[in-house]
Amino acid sequence: MSAVQSIFDKTKELLTKASEPVSKEMREELIQKLDSLLDEREPFLRQLAAPFSALEEKQLEQIASWNIELVERMTSIKEDIQKDLVNVKKAKTHTVKYVNPYQSVSIDGMFYDKRN
């Protein structure tokens, strides 16, 4: 099997995995699977060498378009994780303020009493 065919297969598998709907609980497993597939694909990328046959060139074009789609999907997963982290941080802040509402009271100014 040529390096191009191996890259084609791994990229197709990556895109299929990244396209699956995933719950928050299963997100970590998905990320680990995507990471392992990327690690498996990397050695084949290093083996790429010209010249390529017409079939291999078509496969490389398809791989390039899949990579763009894959980056978009992985970026979407990253953004979902970032939103969840922000929500957790907000919830933590609200919980702390609810438990002890006067903990973070700041003194804004001063009052001077002038008497003669």
N, C-alpha and C positions, 0 to 999 in steps of 0.2 A: 504494500500500500504506500502510495506516495505521501510526502509531507503535506501537499495541498489537499489531498483527499482526507487525511487525518484532521487537518485544521477545519475543513469543511464540516466534517461530522461533529467535531467537538463544538464548533460555533453553533451549529444547528441545535445540538443538545442544550447548550447554554441558553439560547433564545427560547427554546421550549420551556425550560425550567423558569426563566425570568418572566415568561408570559403567564404562568399559572397564577391564579388568584391565591393569595396567602393571608392567613390570619396573623394577628399579632403574636400569638403563641408559637406559631410555626415559622416565624420570620428568621429566627436564628439558625434553624436547620437549613432553610433555603440559602442563607448567606454562606454557610459552611459548604454546601453543595456547589454553589457557584464558584466559591474560592477554589475548591478542589478541581473543578473542571477547568478553571483558568490556569491552574498550576499544571494540569495534564496537557493543556494545549501549548504552553510556552515552549517546551523543547522542540516541537514541530515548527514553530515560528522561526526558531534559530536555524533550522535545517533548510529553509527556503532558499533556493538558488535558481537563477535564470539559466537557461531558457525554459519557457513553459509551453506546453502544447495548447492548442486552441481550447480544448476542454478545461484545462487547468486555468487558463485566463478567464474563462466564463465563471468558473468556481471562485476564483479570486475576486472578481467583481461582485459576485453574490455575497461572499464573505464580508467585503467592505460595506455593502449596504446593511447586512445583518449586524455588523459591529456598530453602526450608527444607531440602529434600533435598540441594540443591547445596551448601549451607553445611556440612552434615554430611559429605558426601563430601570436600570440600576440607579440612575439619578432619582427617579421617582421613588424607589424604595428608600434611598438615603433621605430624601425630603420627608417621607412618612415617619422615619425614625426620629429625625430632628424635631418634627412637630410633637411627637409623643414625648420626647425629652423636655421640650418647653412646657407641655401640659403637666408633666410630673413635677417640674420645678415650681410652676404656679400653684399647683395643689399643695405642695409642701409649704410654700410661703403662706398660703391662706390658712393652712392648719396651724402653723406657728402663731400667726396673728390671732386666730380664734382662741387658742389656748391661753395666750398671754397678750392681750390687746395693748397693754401699756409698755411693753418691752422696748419698742422702737420709737417712743415719743421723743421728738427733738425740740429743743428750746430755740424758738425762732428769733426772739429779740429780747430786749431788756426794757425795764420800766424804771425811769428815774423819778423820784419824788422830790420836788423842789419846794422846800418850805422856807419861809422867811424867819 
